Amino acid sequence: MELLYQKFDPRARTPVYATEGAAAADLYALCPPEGICVQPGERAIIPTGIGIQLPGPGYVGLVFARSSLGIRHGLALSNGVGVIDSDYRGPIRVGVVNLGCEPYTIADGERIAQLAVMPVCTPRFVRTEEMTPTARGTGGLGSTGKTGLEEKG
């Protein structure tokens, strides 16, 4: 499969798969020379300078955090996972939040997030008054084992 992309800025970098087995391609920050400093607790929008054209309504682009930025510096995506709909044609921007204790400066050209393209199913929602029972039933958070939220005793 091929994925069409457009550079909205000549300095933008093409997404790249870091290894042959990588499921997502790295997205690169497009920053001023001094970078973009994100203070603890602060959110920022980081441009990538590129946009993508998904093959059609059967696909979605998902933007995920880079684990090394989260683990080492507390930098996470402010919306959890970014969703790029098949009909969006604008530039990809990455919302980040600094959950760490120190300011973090995002450098121009730094790998800021990962982009995965996946098939999507868009079922019709049909209301029902009763669902097929299962062994789990309506058991939610913690119903299948420890959640780590139990009181320590």
C-alpha positions as CSV (number, residue, x, y, z in Angstrom):
1,M,0.0,0.0,0.0
2,E,1.1,3.5,-0.7
3,L,0.2,6.5,1.5
4,L,0.2,10.0,-0.2
5,Y,1.5,12.8,1.9
6,Q,2.0,16.5,1.4
7,K,4.6,18.8,2.9
8,F,3.1,22.1,4.0
9,D,6.5,23.4,4.9
10,P,9.7,22.6,3.0
11,R,11.5,21.9,6.3
12,A,9.1,19.1,7.1
13,R,10.5,15.6,7.3
14,T,8.9,12.5,5.7
15,P,7.5,10.0,8.3
16,V,9.9,7.0,8.5
17,Y,9.5,3.5,10.0
18,A,12.5,3.1,12.3
19,T,12.8,-0.7,11.7
20,E,11.4,-3.2,9.3
21,G,9.1,-4.5,12.0
22,A,7.8,-1.1,13.2
23,A,4.0,-0.8,13.2
24,A,4.0,3.0,13.2
25,A,6.1,5.6,11.4
26,D,7.9,8.4,13.3
27,L,6.5,11.9,13.0
28,Y,9.0,14.7,13.3
29,A,8.5,18.1,15.1
30,L,8.7,21.2,13.0
31,C,9.9,23.8,15.5
32,P,11.7,27.2,15.5
33,P,15.5,26.9,15.9
34,E,15.2,27.4,19.7
35,G,12.7,24.5,19.9
36,I,9.4,24.6,21.8
37,C,9.7,24.4,25.6
38,V,6.9,22.7,27.4
39,Q,6.8,23.5,31.2
40,P,5.6,20.9,33.7
41,G,1.8,20.7,33.5
42,E,1.7,22.7,30.3
43,R,0.2,21.7,27.0
44,A,1.5,22.6,23.5
45,I,0.6,21.9,19.9
46,I,3.6,20.7,17.9
47,P,3.4,21.0,14.1
48,T,4.8,18.3,11.8
49,G,4.4,20.2,8.6
50,I,3.0,17.2,6.8
51,G,-0.5,15.9,6.0
52,I,-1.6,12.6,4.7
53,Q,-4.3,11.3,2.3
54,L,-5.7,8.0,3.6
55,P,-6.8,5.5,1.0
56,G,-10.5,6.0,1.8
57,P,-13.2,5.8,4.5
58,G,-12.1,2.3,5.4
59,Y,-8.9,3.6,7.1
60,V,-7.9,5.8,10.0
61,G,-4.6,7.4,11.0
62,L,-3.8,7.0,14.7
63,V,-1.2,9.2,16.3
64,F,0.5,7.6,19.3
65,A,3.0,8.9,21.9
66,R,6.6,7.8,21.7
67,S,7.2,5.7,24.8
68,S,10.8,7.0,25.3
69,L,9.5,10.6,25.6
70,G,6.9,9.6,28.2
71,I,9.2,7.4,30.2
72,R,12.3,9.6,30.2
73,H,10.6,13.1,30.2
74,G,6.9,12.7,31.1
75,L,5.8,14.0,27.7
76,A,2.5,12.4,26.6
77,L,-0.2,13.2,24.1
78,S,-2.7,15.6,25.6
79,N,-5.6,13.7,23.9
80,G,-4.4,10.2,24.5
81,V,-4.4,9.1,20.9
82,G,-4.9,11.4,17.9
83,V,-7.4,10.4,15.3
84,I,-6.9,11.4,11.7
85,D,-10.1,10.8,9.7
86,S,-10.0,9.7,6.1
87,D,-11.4,13.0,4.9
88,Y,-9.0,15.3,6.7
89,R,-6.5,17.0,4.4
90,G,-4.8,19.5,6.7
91,P,-1.4,19.4,8.5
92,I,-0.9,16.9,11.3
93,R,-0.3,18.7,14.6
94,V,0.5,16.8,17.8
95,G,-0.9,17.9,21.1
96,V,1.4,17.2,24.0
97,V,1.4,17.6,27.8
98,N,4.4,17.6,30.1
99,L,3.5,15.3,33.0
100,G,7.1,15.4,34.3
101,C,8.7,17.6,36.9
102,E,11.1,19.4,34.6
103,P,10.6,21.6,31.5
104,Y,11.2,19.8,28.3
105,T,12.3,21.5,25.0
106,I,11.2,19.8,21.8
107,A,13.9,20.3,19.2
108,D,13.3,20.9,15.5
109,G,13.4,17.5,13.7
110,E,12.9,15.5,16.9
111,R,10.7,12.4,16.7
112,I,7.6,13.6,18.5
113,A,5.0,10.9,17.9
114,Q,4.1,7.8,15.9
115,L,1.6,7.4,13.0
116,A,-0.1,4.1,12.4
117,V,-2.6,3.6,9.6
118,M,-5.3,1.0,10.3
119,P,-8.5,-0.3,8.9
120,V,-11.6,0.9,10.5
121,C,-15.1,-0.5,10.8
122,T,-18.1,1.9,11.0
123,P,-21.1,-0.1,12.0
124,R,-24.6,1.2,12.2
125,F,-25.8,1.6,15.8
126,V,-28.9,-0.5,16.4
127,R,-30.7,-0.1,19.7
128,T,-31.7,-3.2,21.7
129,E,-33.5,-3.7,25.0
130,E,-31.4,-6.7,25.9
131,M,-27.9,-8.0,25.0
132,T,-26.7,-11.6,24.9
133,P,-25.5,-12.6,28.4
134,T,-21.8,-13.5,29.0
135,A,-19.9,-14.9,31.9
136,R,-18.5,-11.4,32.7
137,G,-21.8,-9.7,32.3
138,T,-21.7,-6.1,33.4
139,G,-18.6,-6.4,35.5
140,G,-16.4,-3.4,34.8
141,L,-13.2,-2.0,36.3
142,G,-11.4,-4.7,38.3
143,S,-14.0,-7.4,37.6
144,T,-11.5,-9.8,36.0
145,G,-8.6,-9.3,38.5
146,K,-6.6,-6.8,40.5
147,T,-6.6,-3.3,39.1
148,G,-3.8,-2.0,41.3
149,L,-6.5,0.3,42.9
150,E,-7.3,-2.0,45.8
151,E,-6.5,-0.9,49.3
152,K,-3.2,-2.1,50.6
153,G,-3.7,-4.0,53.8
